[in-house]
Amino acid sequence: PGVPVMVPSGTSPVMRLKGARNIIPLRRWQSLRIGALVITAVPATHLARSTGFVAQTETTRVYFAGDTYYRPYMAEIGRRFSIDVALLPVTTYRIPLTMGEKGAVLAARDLGCGVVIPIHLDVQPRSALLRTRQTPGGFERRLRAADLETEVVTLAPGDSWESAPRHRDLPVDRVARTGNSDRTRETKEAMVTVRTPRPIKSPGIADSL
């Protein structure tokens, strides 16, 4: 029960109905610190209320896109956080519910990430009419056609993969404050500090990281 469950702002009542208890709603660009880990909610665009997350330590930044279409704000995510690894949907249906191969290539380009791990694989609609031939392999071919050297790491259920750190000795607070001055101030004011394993209540806004 003490494990924090981060959710998009405004979705707490629904998440409680689904059984979540230690809920922490985060607005876009608001951050949560848990020990040495900083998690920031970032924009996402979907049919339902959604958000992505960036998890960062002193050496590595990981972007989890979740359910989202490609949008130009991904370049802003890349500028703010210098993403190392991006977990992206790279396949979709004939009625798109997320970005597919083409959109994921644009996202990888805008994020400037070194590695993409495809997510939401092996999820297919029941109707064959809605299925596509999109695959992680097709996404990688499109990356190469776009002259992008992004590495694609496709994991099977149960697989694990370890990223080599690119940002040794870079303080987390410096990472969280990248961007223009207005955005930097907004990120700083939105930082929330959490200590575990004590139960977490609604986050308070800290004056600094």
ROSE-4610 file (N, C-alpha, C; in Angstrom, 1 decimal, always signed):
// ROSE-4610
residu = [P/P/P/G/G/G/V/V/V/P/P/P/V/V/V/M/M/M/V/V/V/P/P/P/S/S/S/G/G/G/T/T/T/S/S/S/P/P/P/V/V/V/M/M/M/R/R/R/L/L/L/K/K/K/G/G/G/A/A/A/R/R/R/N/N/N/I/I/I/I/I/I/P/P/P/L/L/L/R/R/R/R/R/R/W/W/W/Q/Q/Q/S/S/S/L/L/L/R/R/R/I/I/I/G/G/G/A/A/A/L/L/L/V/V/V/I/I/I/T/T/T/A/A/A/V/V/V/P/P/P/A/A/A/T/T/T/H/H/H/L/L/L/A/A/A/R/R/R/S/S/S/T/T/T/G/G/G/F/F/F/V/V/V/A/A/A/Q/Q/Q/T/T/T/E/E/E/T/T/T/T/T/T/R/R/R/V/V/V/Y/Y/Y/F/F/F/A/A/A/G/G/G/D/D/D/T/T/T/Y/Y/Y/Y/Y/Y/R/R/R/P/P/P/Y/Y/Y/M/M/M/A/A/A/E/E/E/I/I/I/G/G/G/R/R/R/R/R/R/F/F/F/S/S/S/I/I/I/D/D/D/V/V/V/A/A/A/L/L/L/L/L/L/P/P/P/V/V/V/T/T/T/T/T/T/Y/Y/Y/R/R/R/I/I/I/P/P/P/L/L/L/T/T/T/M/M/M/G/G/G/E/E/E/K/K/K/G/G/G/A/A/A/V/V/V/L/L/L/A/A/A/A/A/A/R/R/R/D/D/D/L/L/L/G/G/G/C/C/C/G/G/G/V/V/V/V/V/V/I/I/I/P/P/P/I/I/I/H/H/H/L/L/L/D/D/D/V/V/V/Q/Q/Q/P/P/P/R/R/R/S/S/S/A/A/A/L/L/L/L/L/L/R/R/R/T/T/T/R/R/R/Q/Q/Q/T/T/T/P/P/P/G/G/G/G/G/G/F/F/F/E/E/E/R/R/R/R/R/R/L/L/L/R/R/R/A/A/A/A/A/A/D/D/D/L/L/L/E/E/E/T/T/T/E/E/E/V/V/V/V/V/V/T/T/T/L/L/L/A/A/A/P/P/P/G/G/G/D/D/D/S/S/S/W/W/W/E/E/E/S/S/S/A/A/A/P/P/P/R/R/R/H/H/H/R/R/R/D/D/D/L/L/L/P/P/P/V/V/V/D/D/D/R/R/R/V/V/V/A/A/A/R/R/R/T/T/T/G/G/G/N/N/N/S/S/S/D/D/D/R/R/R/T/T/T/R/R/R/E/E/E/T/T/T/K/K/K/E/E/E/A/A/A/M/M/M/V/V/V/T/T/T/V/V/V/R/R/R/T/T/T/P/P/P/R/R/R/P/P/P/I/I/I/K/K/K/S/S/S/P/P/P/G/G/G/I/I/I/A/A/A/D/D/D/S/S/S/L/L/L]
num = [1/1/1/2/2/2/3/3/3/4/4/4/5/5/5/6/6/6/7/7/7/8/8/8/9/9/9/10/10/10/11/11/11/12/12/12/13/13/13/14/14/14/15/15/15/16/16/16/17/17/17/18/18/18/19/19/19/20/20/20/21/21/21/22/22/22/23/23/23/24/24/24/25/25/25/26/26/26/27/27/27/28/28/28/29/29/29/30/30/30/31/31/31/32/32/32/33/33/33/34/34/34/35/35/35/36/36/36/37/37/37/38/38/38/39/39/39/40/40/40/41/41/41/42/42/42/43/43/43/44/44/44/45/45/45/46/46/46/47/47/47/48/48/48/49/49/49/50/50/50/51/51/51/52/52/52/53/53/53/54/54/54/55/55/55/56/56/56/57/57/57/58/58/58/59/59/59/60/60/60/61/61/61/62/62/62/63/63/63/64/64/64/65/65/65/66/66/66/67/67/67/68/68/68/69/69/69/70/70/70/71/71/71/72/72/72/73/73/73/74/74/74/75/75/75/76/76/76/77/77/77/78/78/78/79/79/79/80/80/80/81/81/81/82/82/82/83/83/83/84/84/84/85/85/85/86/86/86/87/87/87/88/88/88/89/89/89/90/90/90/91/91/91/92/92/92/93/93/93/94/94/94/95/95/95/96/96/96/97/97/97/98/98/98/99/99/99/100/100/100/101/101/101/102/102/102/103/103/103/104/104/104/105/105/105/106/106/106/107/107/107/108/108/108/109/109/109/110/110/110/111/111/111/112/112/112/113/113/113/114/114/114/115/115/115/116/116/116/117/117/117/118/118/118/119/119/119/120/120/120/121/121/121/122/122/122/123/123/123/124/124/124/125/125/125/126/126/126/127/127/127/128/128/128/129/129/129/130/130/130/131/131/131/132/132/132/133/133/133/134/134/134/135/135/135/136/136/136/137/137/137/138/138/138/139/139/139/140/140/140/141/141/141/142/142/142/143/143/143/144/144/144/145/145/145/146/146/146/147/147/147/148/148/148/149/149/149/150/150/150/151/151/151/152/152/152/153/153/153/154/154/154/155/155/155/156/156/156/157/157/157/158/158/158/159/159/159/160/160/160/161/161/161/162/162/162/163/163/163/164/164/164/165/165/165/166/166/166/167/167/167/168/168/168/169/169/169/170/170/170/171/171/171/172/172/172/173/173/173/174/174/174/175/175/175/176/176/176/177/177/177/178/178/178/179/179/179/180/180/180/181/181/181/182/182/182/183/183/183/184/184/184/185/185/185/186/186/186/187/187/187/188/188/188/189/189/189/190/190/190/191/191/191/192/192/192/193/193/193/194/194/194/195/195/195/196/196/196/197/197/197/198/198/198/199/199/199/200/200/200/201/201/201/202/202/202/203/203/203/204/204/204/205/205/205/206/206/206/207/207/207/208/208/208/209/209/209]
x = [+0.8/+0.0/+0.8/+2.1/+3.0/+3.6/+3.4/+4.0/+3.3/+4.0/+3.3/+2.8/+1.6/+1.0/+0.8/+1.6/+1.6/+0.6/-0.3/-1.4/-1.6/-2.1/-2.4/-3.3/-3.1/-3.9/-5.4/-6.3/-7.7/-8.2/-7.4/-7.8/-7.8/-7.5/-7.5/-8.7/-10.0/-11.2/-11.3/-11.0/-11.1/-10.1/-8.9/-7.8/-8.2/-8.8/-9.3/-10.3/-11.2/-12.2/-11.5/-10.4/-9.6/-8.7/-8.7/-8.0/-6.7/-6.3/-5.1/-5.3/-4.3/-4.5/-3.5/-2.3/-1.3/-1.1/-2.1/-2.1/-1.5/-0.6/+0.0/-0.3/-1.3/-1.5/-0.5/+0.0/+1.0/+0.5/+0.7/+0.4/+1.6/+1.3/+2.4/+3.6/+4.7/+6.0/+6.2/+5.3/+5.5/+6.4/+7.3/+8.2/+8.0/+8.4/+8.4/+9.7/+10.3/+11.6/+11.3/+11.9/+11.9/+13.3/+13.9/+15.3/+16.2/+17.0/+17.8/+17.1/+15.9/+15.1/+14.2/+14.2/+13.2/+12.3/+11.0/+10.1/+9.3/+9.2/+8.5/+7.4/+6.2/+5.1/+5.2/+5.1/+5.2/+4.0/+3.8/+2.6/+2.4/+1.2/+0.8/-0.5/-0.8/-2.1/-2.7/-3.9/-4.6/-6.1/-6.9/-8.3/-8.8/-8.1/-8.5/-7.4/-7.6/-6.6/-5.4/-4.3/-3.0/-1.8/-0.8/+0.5/+1.7/+2.8/+4.0/+4.9/+6.0/+6.8/+8.3/+9.1/+10.6/+11.1/+11.9/+12.5/+14.0/+14.6/+16.0/+16.8/+18.0/+19.0/+20.1/+21.2/+22.4/+23.0/+22.8/+23.5/+22.6/+21.3/+20.4/+19.1/+18.5/+17.1/+16.3/+15.2/+14.4/+13.0/+12.5/+11.2/+10.2/+9.1/+8.1/+6.9/+6.7/+5.6/+4.2/+4.0/+2.6/+1.8/+0.5/-0.4/-0.4/+0.2/+0.2/+0.4/+0.0/+0.3/+1.6/+2.2/+3.4/+2.8/+3.5/+3.2/+4.5/+4.5/+5.8/+6.3/+5.5/+6.1/+7.1/+7.3/+8.3/+9.7/+9.8/+11.1/+11.4/+10.4/+10.6/+11.0/+10.4/+10.9/+12.3/+12.7/+14.1/+15.1/+14.6/+15.5/+15.6/+14.6/+14.6/+15.5/+15.4/+15.9/+17.0/+17.3/+18.4/+18.2/+17.2/+16.8/+17.8/+18.1/+19.0/+18.2/+17.1/+16.3/+14.8/+14.2/+12.7/+12.0/+10.9/+10.0/+8.8/+8.7/+7.7/+6.8/+5.5/+4.7/+5.2/+5.4/+5.9/+5.0/+3.9/+3.0/+1.6/+0.6/-0.7/-1.7/-3.0/-4.1/-4.5/-5.4/-5.8/-6.6/-7.3/-7.8/-6.8/-5.9/-4.7/-5.2/-4.6/-4.8/-3.5/-2.4/-1.1/-0.3/+0.9/+1.7/+2.2/+2.4/+2.9/+4.3/+4.7/+6.1/+6.5/+5.7/+6.1/+6.2/+5.2/+5.2/+6.3/+6.6/+7.7/+9.0/+9.2/+10.5/+10.6/+9.5/+9.5/+9.8/+9.2/+9.4/+10.9/+11.5/+12.9/+13.8/+13.4/+14.2/+14.1/+12.9/+12.7/+13.3/+13.2/+13.7/+15.3/+15.9/+17.3/+17.8/+17.1/+17.4/+18.4/+19.2/+20.2/+19.6/+18.5/+17.9/+16.4/+15.7/+14.3/+13.9/+13.1/+12.5/+11.1/+10.6/+9.2/+8.4/+7.2/+6.2/+4.9/+4.0/+2.7/+2.7/+3.7/+3.8/+2.8/+2.5/+1.6/+0.2/-0.2/-1.6/-2.3/-3.2/-3.9/-5.4/-6.0/-7.5/-8.1/-9.2/-9.8/-10.1/-10.6/-10.9/-9.6/-9.5/-8.3/-8.3/-9.5/-9.6/-8.9/-8.7/-8.1/-6.6/-6.1/-4.7/-3.8/-2.6/-1.7/-0.5/+0.4/+1.7/+2.8/+2.5/+3.6/+4.3/+5.6/+6.4/+7.6/+8.3/+9.5/+10.6/+10.6/+11.6/+11.3/+10.0/+9.6/+9.9/+9.7/+10.1/+11.6/+12.4/+13.9/+14.3/+13.6/+14.0/+13.7/+12.6/+12.2/+13.2/+13.7/+14.8/+16.0/+16.4/+17.6/+17.4/+16.2/+15.9/+15.9/+15.6/+15.7/+17.0/+18.0/+19.4/+19.6/+18.8/+18.9/+19.6/+20.5/+21.3/+20.8/+19.6/+19.0/+19.0/+19.5/+19.5/+18.1/+17.6/+16.3/+16.5/+16.0/+16.1/+14.7/+14.5/+13.1/+13.2/+12.4/+12.4/+11.2/+11.4/+10.3/+9.9/+8.6/+8.2/+9.2/+9.6/+10.5/+12.0/+12.2/+13.6/+14.0/+15.2/+15.7/+16.9/+17.2/+18.3/+18.8/+20.1/+20.7/+21.4/+21.1/+21.6/+23.0/+23.9/+25.2/+24.9/+25.3/+25.1/+25.8/+25.2/+25.8/+26.1/+25.6/+25.7/+26.3/+27.5/+28.1/+28.3/+28.0/+28.3/+27.6/+26.5/+25.6/+24.5/+24.4/+23.4/+22.0/+21.1/+19.7/+19.1/+19.4/+18.7/+19.1/+20.3/+20.7/+19.9/+19.7/+18.9/+17.5/+16.9/+15.5/+15.2/+16.3/+16.1/+16.5/+16.7/+17.0/+15.8/+16.1/+15.0/+15.1/+14.2/+14.2/+13.9/+14.1/+14.0/+12.6/+11.6/+10.2/+9.9/+10.3/+10.0/+10.9/+12.1/+12.9/+12.3/+11.8/+11.1/+9.9/+9.2/+8.0/+8.4/+9.4/+9.8/+10.3/+11.1/+11.6/+10.5/+9.5/+8.4/+7.5/+7.6/+6.7/+7.3/+8.6/+9.2/+8.6/+8.4/+7.8/+8.8/+9.1/+10.0/+9.3/+9.6/+8.9/+10.0/+9.8/+10.7/+9.9/+10.5/+9.9/+10.7/+10.1/+8.8/+7.6/+7.7/+6.6/+5.5/+4.2/+3.1/+3.1/+2.7/+2.8/+1.4/+1.3/+0.0/+0.1/-0.9/-0.9/+0.4/+1.1/+2.4/+2.3/+3.3/+3.4/+4.5/+4.3/+5.3/+6.5/+7.7/+8.9/+9.4/+10.1/+10.7/+11.8/+12.5/+13.6/+13.8/+14.7/+14.9/+15.5]
y = [-1.2/+0.0/+1.3/+1.2/+2.3/+2.7/+1.9/+2.1/+3.3/+4.3/+5.4/+5.0/+5.5/+5.2/+6.6/+6.9/+8.2/+8.1/+9.1/+9.1/+10.5/+10.7/+12.0/+12.8/+14.1/+14.9/+14.8/+14.6/+14.5/+13.1/+12.1/+10.7/+10.0/+10.7/+10.0/+9.2/+9.8/+9.0/+7.7/+7.8/+6.5/+5.5/+6.0/+5.0/+4.4/+5.2/+4.6/+3.5/+3.7/+2.7/+1.4/+1.6/+0.4/-0.2/+0.3/-0.3/+0.4/+1.4/+2.1/+2.9/+2.9/+3.6/+4.8/+4.6/+5.6/+6.4/+7.2/+7.9/+9.3/+9.5/+10.9/+11.4/+12.3/+12.9/+13.9/+13.9/+14.8/+15.5/+16.8/+17.7/+17.5/+17.9/+17.9/+18.8/+18.2/+18.9/+18.9/+18.3/+18.2/+17.0/+17.1/+16.0/+15.5/+14.3/+13.6/+12.9/+13.2/+12.6/+11.5/+10.3/+9.1/+8.7/+9.1/+8.7/+9.4/+8.7/+9.2/+9.3/+8.8/+8.8/+10.0/+10.7/+11.7/+11.3/+11.4/+11.1/+12.3/+12.6/+13.8/+13.4/+13.9/+13.7/+14.6/+14.1/+14.8/+14.7/+15.5/+15.5/+14.2/+13.8/+12.7/+13.0/+12.4/+12.7/+11.3/+11.1/+9.8/+10.1/+9.1/+9.3/+9.5/+8.9/+9.2/+10.0/+10.5/+11.3/+10.4/+11.0/+10.2/+11.1/+10.4/+11.2/+10.2/+10.8/+10.0/+10.4/+9.6/+9.9/+9.8/+10.7/+10.6/+10.2/+9.1/+8.7/+9.0/+9.7/+10.1/+9.9/+9.4/+9.4/+10.3/+10.2/+11.1/+10.7/+9.4/+8.9/+8.6/+8.4/+7.9/+8.5/+8.8/+9.3/+8.4/+8.0/+7.1/+7.7/+7.7/+8.3/+7.1/+7.1/+6.1/+6.8/+6.6/+7.4/+7.0/+5.7/+5.2/+5.2/+5.4/+5.5/+6.9/+7.1/+8.5/+8.4/+9.5/+9.7/+10.6/+10.6/+11.5/+13.0/+13.8/+15.2/+16.0/+17.3/+18.1/+18.3/+18.2/+18.5/+17.4/+16.4/+15.4/+16.0/+17.0/+17.7/+18.5/+19.0/+19.7/+18.8/+17.6/+16.5/+16.2/+16.1/+15.8/+16.9/+18.2/+19.3/+19.4/+19.1/+19.3/+18.2/+17.0/+15.9/+15.1/+15.4/+14.6/+13.1/+12.6/+11.2/+10.2/+9.2/+8.1/+7.0/+6.6/+5.4/+5.8/+5.5/+5.8/+4.5/+4.4/+3.2/+3.8/+3.3/+3.9/+2.8/+3.1/+2.3/+2.5/+1.5/+1.6/+0.9/+0.3/-0.3/+0.1/+0.1/+0.5/-0.2/+0.2/-0.5/+0.4/-0.1/+0.7/+1.9/+1.8/+2.9/+3.2/+4.2/+4.3/+4.7/+4.0/+4.3/+4.9/+4.7/+5.2/+5.6/+6.1/+6.2/+4.9/+4.8/+3.6/+3.8/+3.0/+3.1/+4.5/+5.2/+6.5/+7.5/+7.5/+8.4/+8.2/+6.9/+6.6/+7.0/+7.0/+7.5/+9.0/+9.7/+11.2/+11.4/+10.6/+10.7/+10.5/+9.4/+9.1/+10.3/+10.8/+11.9/+13.1/+13.5/+14.7/+14.5/+13.3/+13.0/+13.0/+12.6/+12.5/+11.4/+10.3/+9.2/+8.3/+7.6/+6.7/+5.3/+5.0/+3.6/+3.8/+3.0/+2.8/+1.4/+1.2/-0.1/-0.1/-0.9/-0.9/-1.5/-0.9/-1.4/-1.7/-2.3/-2.7/-3.7/-4.5/-5.5/-6.7/-7.4/-8.6/-8.2/-7.0/-6.6/-6.4/-7.2/-7.1/-7.1/-6.3/-6.3/-7.7/-8.0/-9.3/-9.3/-8.2/-8.2/-8.1/-9.0/-9.0/-7.7/-7.1/-5.9/-4.7/-4.8/-3.6/-3.8/-5.0/-5.3/-4.7/-4.4/-3.9/-4.8/-4.6/-5.4/-4.7/-3.7/-2.9/-3.8/-3.7/-4.5/-3.7/-4.1/-3.4/-3.4/-4.5/-4.6/-3.5/-3.3/-2.3/-0.9/-0.7/+0.6/+0.8/-0.2/+0.0/+0.3/-0.4/-0.1/+1.4/+1.9/+3.3/+4.2/+3.8/+4.6/+4.7/+3.6/+3.6/+4.4/+4.3/+5.1/+6.6/+7.0/+8.4/+8.8/+7.9/+8.2/+8.4/+7.7/+7.8/+6.5/+6.7/+5.6/+5.0/+5.4/+5.0/+3.4/+2.9/+1.5/+1.0/-0.1/-0.7/-1.9/-2.0/-3.2/-3.7/-4.9/-5.5/-6.6/-6.5/-7.4/-8.3/-9.6/-10.5/-10.5/-11.0/-11.0/-11.7/-11.0/-11.6/-11.2/-10.6/-10.2/-9.0/-8.7/-7.5/-7.0/-5.7/-5.1/-3.9/-3.7/-2.7/-1.7/-0.4/+0.7/+1.1/+1.4/+2.0/+3.5/+4.0/+5.4/+6.3/+7.4/+8.4/+9.7/+9.9/+11.2/+11.0/+10.4/+10.2/+11.6/+11.5/+12.6/+13.9/+13.8/+14.9/+15.0/+16.0/+16.1/+16.1/+15.4/+15.2/+16.6/+17.5/+18.8/+19.6/+19.4/+20.1/+19.5/+18.2/+17.6/+18.1/+18.2/+18.6/+20.0/+20.8/+22.3/+22.7/+21.7/+22.1/+22.8/+23.6/+24.3/+25.8/+26.5/+28.0/+28.4/+29.7/+30.1/+30.0/+30.3/+30.1/+28.7/+27.8/+26.3/+25.8/+26.3/+25.9/+26.3/+27.5/+27.9/+27.1/+26.7/+25.9/+24.6/+23.9/+22.6/+22.7/+23.7/+23.8/+23.9/+24.8/+24.9/+23.7/+22.8/+21.7/+20.5/+20.6/+19.4/+19.0/+17.7/+17.1/+16.2/+16.2/+15.3/+14.3/+13.0/+11.9/+11.0/+10.6/+9.7/+8.4/+7.3/+6.0/+5.3/+4.3/+3.7/+4.3/+5.4/+6.0/+6.2/+6.0/+6.3/+7.7/+7.8/+9.1/+9.7/+10.9/+11.6/+12.5/+13.3/+14.2/+15.0/+15.1/+15.8/+17.3/+17.8/+19.2/+19.7/+21.0/+21.5/+22.1/+21.6/+22.0/+23.3/+24.1/+25.3/+25.1/+24.0/+23.7/+22.2/+21.7/+20.3/+19.7]
z = [+0.0/+0.0/+0.0/+0.4/+0.4/-0.9/-1.9/-3.2/-3.9/-4.3/-5.0/-6.3/-6.7/-8.0/-8.6/-9.6/-10.3/-11.4/-11.4/-12.4/-13.0/-14.2/-14.7/-13.8/-13.7/-12.9/-13.4/-12.4/-12.8/-12.8/-12.7/-12.9/-11.6/-10.5/-9.2/-8.8/-9.0/-8.6/-9.4/-10.7/-11.5/-11.0/-10.7/-10.3/-8.9/-8.0/-6.8/-7.0/-8.0/-8.3/-8.8/-9.4/-10.0/-8.9/-7.7/-6.6/-6.2/-6.8/-6.4/-5.1/-4.3/-3.0/-2.8/-2.9/-2.7/-3.9/-4.3/-5.6/-5.5/-6.5/-6.6/-8.0/-8.1/-9.4/-9.8/-11.0/-11.5/-12.7/-12.7/-13.9/-14.9/-16.1/-17.1/-16.6/-16.7/-16.4/-14.8/-14.1/-12.6/-12.3/-11.3/-11.0/-9.6/-9.4/-8.2/-7.9/-6.7/-6.4/-5.4/-5.7/-4.8/-4.6/-3.5/-3.4/-4.4/-5.2/-6.2/-7.6/-7.6/-8.9/-9.0/-10.1/-10.4/-11.5/-11.3/-12.3/-12.7/-14.0/-14.5/-15.4/-15.2/-16.1/-17.3/-18.5/-19.7/-20.6/-21.6/-22.4/-23.1/-23.4/-24.2/-24.8/-26.0/-26.7/-27.1/-26.5/-26.7/-26.7/-27.0/-26.9/-25.5/-24.5/-23.1/-22.5/-21.3/-20.6/-20.4/-20.8/-20.7/-20.4/-20.0/-19.8/-20.1/-20.4/-20.5/-19.2/-19.1/-17.9/-18.3/-17.7/-17.9/-16.5/-16.4/-15.2/-15.4/-14.4/-14.5/-13.2/-13.4/-12.3/-12.7/-12.0/-12.3/-13.6/-14.1/-15.3/-16.5/-16.2/-17.3/-17.3/-18.5/-18.6/-19.5/-19.0/-19.8/-20.0/-21.2/-21.5/-21.8/-21.1/-21.3/-21.9/-23.2/-23.9/-23.5/-23.2/-22.9/-24.2/-24.1/-25.2/-25.7/-26.9/-27.4/-28.9/-29.6/-31.0/-31.0/-32.1/-32.3/-32.3/-31.6/-31.6/-31.5/-32.0/-31.9/-30.6/-29.5/-28.2/-27.8/-28.5/-28.2/-28.4/-29.3/-29.4/-28.1/-27.5/-26.2/-25.1/-25.1/-24.1/-24.4/-25.6/-25.9/-25.5/-25.7/-25.3/-23.8/-23.1/-21.6/-20.9/-21.5/-20.7/-21.4/-22.6/-23.3/-23.1/-23.7/-23.5/-23.9/-23.1/-23.5/-24.1/-23.4/-23.9/-23.9/-25.0/-25.2/-25.4/-24.6/-24.7/-25.5/-26.7/-27.7/-28.3/-28.5/-29.4/-30.8/-31.5/-32.9/-33.9/-33.4/-34.3/-33.9/-34.8/-34.5/-35.4/-35.3/-36.0/-37.2/-38.0/-39.2/-38.7/-37.5/-36.9/-35.8/-36.0/-35.1/-33.6/-32.7/-31.3/-30.6/-31.3/-30.9/-32.2/-32.0/-33.2/-33.7/-35.0/-35.6/-36.1/-37.1/-37.6/-37.9/-38.8/-39.2/-38.1/-37.3/-36.1/-35.2/-34.9/-34.0/-34.5/-35.8/-36.4/-36.2/-36.3/-36.1/-34.6/-33.7/-32.3/-31.9/-32.5/-32.2/-32.7/-33.8/-34.4/-33.4/-33.0/-32.2/-30.8/-30.2/-28.9/-28.9/-30.0/-30.0/-29.2/-29.0/-28.0/-28.7/-27.9/-28.5/-28.7/-27.9/-28.0/-27.9/-28.7/-28.6/-28.3/-27.3/-26.9/-27.3/-28.3/-28.7/-27.6/-27.4/-26.4/-27.0/-26.3/-26.7/-27.9/-27.9/-29.0/-28.7/-29.8/-29.7/-29.2/-29.3/-28.9/-30.3/-30.6/-31.9/-31.8/-32.6/-32.5/-33.0/-32.6/-32.9/-34.4/-35.0/-36.4/-37.3/-38.2/-39.1/-39.9/-40.2/-41.0/-40.3/-39.0/-38.3/-38.1/-38.4/-38.2/-39.3/-39.0/-40.0/-40.1/-41.0/-41.1/-40.4/-39.6/-38.9/-37.8/-37.8/-36.9/-36.4/-35.3/-34.9/-36.0/-36.8/-37.9/-38.9/-39.2/-40.2/-39.6/-38.3/-37.7/-37.9/-37.6/-37.7/-39.1/-40.1/-41.5/-41.9/-41.3/-41.6/-40.9/-39.7/-39.1/-39.9/-40.5/-41.3/-42.6/-43.2/-44.4/-44.1/-42.8/-42.4/-41.9/-42.1/-41.7/-40.2/-39.4/-38.0/-37.5/-36.6/-36.1/-34.8/-34.4/-33.1/-33.1/-31.9/-31.7/-31.3/-31.9/-31.5/-30.7/-29.5/-28.7/-28.5/-29.1/-29.0/-27.9/-26.9/-25.8/-25.8/-25.6/-25.4/-24.0/-23.7/-22.3/-21.4/-20.3/-19.4/-19.6/-20.8/-21.1/-20.3/-20.2/-19.5/-20.4/-20.2/-20.9/-20.1/-20.1/-19.2/-20.1/-19.9/-20.6/-20.1/-20.9/-20.5/-20.2/-19.0/-18.7/-19.6/-20.0/-20.8/-20.1/-18.9/-18.2/-16.8/-16.7/-15.4/-14.7/-13.4/-12.5/-12.8/-13.6/-13.9/-12.8/-12.0/-11.0/-11.5/-10.8/-11.2/-11.3/-10.3/-10.3/-11.6/-12.1/-13.3/-14.5/-14.5/-15.6/-15.6/-14.4/-14.3/-14.7/-14.8/-15.0/-16.4/-17.3/-18.7/-19.4/-20.4/-21.1/-21.0/-21.6/-21.5/-20.0/-19.7/-18.4/-17.8/-18.6/-18.1/-17.8/-18.7/-18.5/-17.3/-17.2/-16.1/-14.7/-14.6/-13.4/-13.1/-14.2/-14.0/-13.5/-14.0/-13.6/-12.1/-11.8/-10.4/-9.4/-9.7/-8.8/-8.7/-9.7/-9.7/-9.0/-8.6/-8.0/-6.7/-6.5/-5.3/-4.7/-3.4/-2.8/-2.0/-2.2/-1.5/-0.9/+0.4/+1.0/+1.3/+0.9/+1.1/+2.3/+3.0/+2.7/+3.4/+4.0/+4.7/+3.7/+4.2/+3.3/+2.7/+1.4/+0.7/+0.6/+1.1/+0.9/-0.3/-0.5/-1.6/-1.6/-2.8/-2.8/-2.5/-1.8/-1.6/-2.5/-3.0/-3.9/-3.2/-3.5/-2.9/-3.5/-2.7/-3.2/-4.2/-4.0/-4.9/-5.0/-5.9/-6.1/-4.9]
